[in-house]
Amino acid sequence: MIIVLIQVLLIFSLFLPSFSIDQTANSPKKLITWKEFKKSLSLNNYPIPKREQYETVKQLAEQFDITTKEELAMFLAQVYWESLGLQHTKEIACASSKCPTNYRTGREKPGKYYYGRGYIQLTWLDNYENCSMDMYGDMRLVEEPDIVSDTVEGAWGSAFWYWHKYIHDIPEIHQGKFGYSTMAINGALECKGVYKIKAFRRYVVYVRVLEAFNLLDNVKPLQDGCYPMSGKDAPGFKLCIPIGSYRTQAGLFHWCNDNCNSADSNCPTDMCQCEP
Ligand SMILES: *[C@@H]1O[C@H](CO)[C@@H](O)[C@H](O)[C@H]1NC(C)=O
């Protein structure tokens, strides 16, 4: 009996080292892999990112207390939507003019403009000051606001900062209710205003990020927190998926969701299938 037990222990201990090495190799606790990061963009038809982007996300997510893939998926979805898949780091309308009469408080130094920069646009002197102090403990982003748009760390850092300050502590965010993040970022126009379909498109990007993270079997993506979900004012947007030979075609996922949910719906039943 004892010998058997010792044998079992021995055999088990033989397996232990390789078992723990495997654990690290597969990294079940890793917040995001390079493959998942690339896929979260490509499934949304955005360009393949640089490796530096991925390294920066991993590092800053930890620094700004994002510890679950579910929250990271929400954050990335909002970042992708705001920056057109990491392609824009400046408010497009201000990129050449600098919008010299917008976002003025009277406290700005001559020649310094605080229009939207970074992956979730940082605007107004106040936010540049607070972001700079929180990230660096000095005023470098106020002195040189282009750090926010022209460096990978500035573009991501300002976005993580915004999320941490204004969104991370909303309890419903941790219940998977994506609409609460849209409400915090652009609620006046997209949740209460006339651009509700844009809020829905953000949500569709989020669904695709969850898919890239392989989470759709465990997580039900929820639109809640933005427009009403029931009653006469509910827009009634339904998640749709392309079917048959359209299933894997680039762009069809977003095509189905746009076209089936638009006011003049064009939703061929042999192409798209929507939630009941
Ligand atoms: C920036 O920080 C100061 C001091 O903590 C605070 O009073 C102010 O409201 C903050 N500004 C913004 C836009 O959050």
The ligand as a MOL file (V3000), in Angstrom:
LIG
                    3D

  0  0  0     0  0            999 V3000
M  V30 BEGIN CTAB
M  V30 COUNTS 14 14 0 0 0
M  V30 BEGIN ATOM
M  V30 1 C -8.5530 67.5990 -12.5000 0
M  V30 2 O -8.0690 67.4070 -11.1960 0
M  V30 3 C -8.4910 68.4340 -10.2970 0
M  V30 4 C -7.7950 68.1790 -8.9950 0
M  V30 5 O -7.9150 66.8440 -8.5940 0
M  V30 6 C -10.0080 68.3990 -10.1770 0
M  V30 7 O -10.4530 69.3980 -9.3120 0
M  V30 8 C -10.6120 68.5720 -11.5610 0
M  V30 9 O -12.0120 68.4490 -11.4810 0
M  V30 10 C -10.0500 67.5800 -12.5310 0
M  V30 11 N -10.5410 67.8760 -13.8690 0
M  V30 12 C -11.2390 67.0230 -14.5790 0
M  V30 13 C -11.6640 67.4820 -15.9320 0
M  V30 14 O -11.5470 65.9190 -14.1820 0
M  V30 END ATOM
M  V30 BEGIN BOND
M  V30 1 1 1 2
M  V30 2 1 1 10
M  V30 3 1 2 3
M  V30 4 1 3 4
M  V30 5 1 3 6
M  V30 6 1 4 5
M  V30 7 1 6 7
M  V30 8 1 6 8
M  V30 9 1 8 9
M  V30 10 1 8 10
M  V30 11 1 10 11
M  V30 12 1 11 12
M  V30 13 1 12 13
M  V30 14 2 12 14
M  V30 END BOND
M  V30 END CTAB
M  END
